[in-house]
Amino acid sequence: MATAVASRSTSAAGLLSLLSDPSPDLQAAALTGLDAVVGVFWAQIAGALPELEARAEDASFKDAGLAALLASKVKGGGWRE
């Protein structure tokens, strides 16, 4: 559901704010939503690279792979489908 809302948005700010939520489930939902809009909002998401990389390196975070993928896409200037 977050993906549908974010794709009509003019900013990734709402999804980015969820990365700071203590709930791993909300963080995972934020990553999924951000992955869906990285091609448009990669420059905004770039500000969260330290957070993305921290989650990617956290072996206890269930979506570490998605965090790593998103960080990689942002470093590459976004990814257009």
C-alpha positions in Angstrom: 0.0 0.0 0.0 2.9 2.4 0.7 4.1 1.9 -2.8 0.8 3.2 -4.4 0.8 6.3 -2.2 4.5 7.1 -2.8 4.2 6.7 -6.6 1.7 9.6 -6.6 3.7 11.7 -4.3 6.0 14.6 -5.0 8.4 13.7 -2.3 10.0 10.6 -0.7 10.0 12.4 2.7 7.2 10.3 4.2 8.9 7.1 3.4 12.3 8.4 4.5 10.8 9.3 7.9 9.8 5.7 8.4 13.4 4.6 8.3 13.8 6.2 11.8 10.8 4.3 13.2 11.8 1.8 15.9 9.6 -0.9 14.2 11.6 -3.1 11.8 8.3 -3.8 9.9 7.8 -0.1 9.2 11.4 0.2 8.2 11.0 -2.7 5.8 7.8 -1.1 4.4 9.7 2.1 3.9 12.5 0.3 2.0 9.9 -1.4 -0.2 8.2 1.9 -1.0 11.5 3.7 -1.6 12.7 0.9 -3.9 9.5 1.5 -6.0 10.3 5.3 -6.4 14.1 5.4 -6.4 14.1 6.2 -10.1 12.3 9.4 -9.5 13.5 10.4 -6.0 17.0 9.0 -5.9 18.5 12.5 -5.1 16.2 12.8 -2.0 16.9 9.2 -0.9 20.7 9.9 -1.2 20.5 11.9 2.0 19.6 8.7 3.8 22.6 6.7 2.5 24.2 6.3 6.0 20.9 4.9 7.3 20.5 2.6 4.3 24.1 1.3 4.6 23.7 0.8 8.4 20.7 -1.4 7.8 22.4 -3.2 5.0 25.2 -4.2 7.3 22.9 -5.2 10.2 22.8 -9.0 10.1 19.8 -9.0 12.4 17.7 -6.8 10.0 15.5 -9.1 7.9 15.6 -6.8 4.9 19.3 -6.0 4.9 19.5 -7.2 1.3 16.8 -4.7 0.2 18.6 -1.9 2.0 21.8 -2.8 0.2 20.0 -2.9 -3.1 18.4 0.5 -2.5 21.8 2.0 -1.5 23.3 0.6 -4.6 20.6 2.1 -6.8 21.0 5.5 -5.2 24.8 5.5 -5.6 24.2 4.7 -9.3 22.0 7.7 -9.7 18.7 5.9 -9.5 17.5 3.1 -11.5 14.9 3.5 -14.3 12.8 0.5 -15.2 
